[in-house]
Amino acid sequence: MAAGPVHERLAALELVDHHCHGAVTDDLDRAGFESLLTEGEAWPGMSPFDSPVGVAVRRHCAPLLNLPRHTPPDVYLARRADLGAAEVNRRFLRAAGTGVFCVDTGYAPHRVTGPAELARAADATAYEVVRLEGIAEAVAADGVEPDAYARAFRTAAWEAVRRPGVVGVKSVAAYRTGLDLDPARPSPAEVTAAASRWLARGGRLDEPVLVRHLLWTAVDLGRPLQLHTGFGDGDIRLHRADPALLTDWLRLIAGTIPVLLLHCWPYQRRAAYLSAVFERVYLDVGLALHHVGPARAGAVLAEALEITPFRKLLYSSDAYGAAEFHHLGALAFRQGLADLLQERLDADELSLPDALRLARWAGRDNARRVYRLPGGLLDDG
Ligand SMILES: [Zn+2]
């Protein structure tokens, strides 16, 4: 599609990436890099490069390593290794054109950049999003008694959100129990009984009553809550990560905290519906953007935008590990959104000022407003 004013404005817009992770700081061998390309596993005889995200990396990321477009994987990886992780990360993070990263620090099976390190490499600003399950698991590891669990978790969560630079919290309930939970706030007796079961058993927080308690604690904290929904790593049960399963809970908490439905694919239309009927519900289609690649990002965004109010869509990359994804997510978002807005302009379904406003809101200002980031209250037009 011919680049018009919407493409130019979106290309120049400093994005707010409201949910991402760090980039791996160690050099990656082929197996290590390929494992980051897939949410599943690298199976024998089948390279993760031979997938939509794999060809998007070869097409759109190779030029930033001074390689031709569509470079073969071996050449790409050899060049990546020559440059070293620090230089590769710097190139992709800067190319993303992202001014602000909100970094989920609760998932790091590799050694990855923390928010400050990411900000330095990207020449940007970074804030932190705290994962509540990690706080609960740290409380358990400290050896708390079941009847003291609720208070200890609440205290630790409050301490975490008061740390400088923390702008929100996150839950991975979708992974642990699924989102088809009893929506009601559990009673103190229920929480103590569940805590004694979980503390005796140990392991990850996957006790449904305690996951409910965690979500209600998030409401009490009063901070924006990011919720993983839709696809993700191979240990998710996709049908239980459908954001529509949150409907009754969202009704109960209406008027309290902002809830940000992350990723959503393939349920972006259901998430869009929730954002259209609940005042404080927002969504993004991060992660899907780089997995479908720039070629299909517009289609996913178009479905999300069928009914999403324009102040409810945010940008995220959900990049983890490979800095390619911090760049590719941004690129796919800009290109996909610009293509679909241009199409509506050409059909006279949208005016240019409206298209530019929508782009600015989704790419930057909606996140500034929800997280109360600097500029968020001033730059609202
Ligand atoms: Zn994430």
Residues whose N, C-alpha, C, O or C-beta is under 5 A from the ligand:
A	BS01	ZN	D318
